[in-house]
Amino acid sequence: MRRVIIFIIAVLSLASGANAQERIRRFENIFQIGGGLFLESGSFNSGNNPGLALRLSYGLDVKVDENWSIMPGIGATGMLGDIRHWGWIGGDIDDYSCVDAFCDVRFHTRSEGSRIVLGLGPCFCFSKDQSTYYIDADLNDPRNHDVKFRNFGFGFRPSIFFEHGKHFKWGVEGNIGLRNMRVPYPEHNITGKTRFNNLLLVIGFGF
């Protein structure tokens, strides 16, 4: 009888350990860094492209089943527009930095030598950046010192990633801005729209 009890306890312990390992495998911490293009769109965008963007992010990938997962996370992005005219007299380069929260729905496929992950989800950004107009060719320009952009924005994040081995990932990540970020000043003839979009090459590490 004692042997039976010991055997049952051993089996339950092994099952518990296997379930714990399975739970651990359902979660993955993913750190990413990306760089690429900052693209402004909208009626106020008068040839400000291309720009540069740099992004750092962390996500917690939660497996729903073998093919699907959900990854909430946080990130920080810096954007600089119209790099062709950087330093020009009279230039007024758009710049914006923000933190963001996102939640991607991800589909995992398998192929020889690598795994492919397709993602899509909403992204909400917040900035304390008070970037202002500065027309140095005319220091009396009435737009000088007016805040350019809103503090809050939102959009969608499409992505495609390739996973190699247990940890390394790389891919392409986008951000499609849906909100007009330009602060209007009708008295200064600023009434157009500017939306922020990014296209980034990203590398990541998961564990």
C-alpha positions, 0 to 999 in steps of 0.5 A: 500500500505504501508503495502504491501511495509513493508511486501515485505521489511520484506520478503527480509530482512529474505531472505537476512539473510537466504542467509547470514547464508547459506554463513557462513555455506559454510566456516569452519576454521579447526585447527589440530595437529597431531603426528606419524611416519616419514618414509624415502623411497628410495635407500639411506634409509639404515634402518632409520625407524621408525622416528617421525613427529609432525604437526600443520596446518590450513585449510579453508574448502569451501563447493562446494555442500552437499558432496564436498569441497575444503580445502586450508591451511598452516602447519608446520612439524617437522620430526626426523628419526631413533629414535632407534639410537638416541644418539648413538656414530657415529650416524647421525640422519636425521631431517627436519622441514618445512612449507607447503601449501596444497589444499585438495579435500574432500568428505563428507559422513554421517552416524549415529552419525558421518560424514566421510570425505575423502581427497586427494590433493597436498602439497608443502613444503619449509624449511630453515633448513640446516641440515648437516652431522655430523659423530662424530665417525670420525670428519674428515669424508669428509661428515661432514657439507655438507647439507643433504636435499633440501629446496623444496619438494612436494607430495600428502596428503591422509586423512580420518577424523571422525567428531562428533558434530559441532566442534570435528574431528579426523582421519589419515593423510598421506603425500607421498613424490614424490621428491628426497630430498637428495642432491647428492655428487658424490665425497663423494659417496652420489648419492641415493634417499630419499623421506619423508613420514608421517603417522599421527594421527590427532585431529582437531577443526572446527568453 
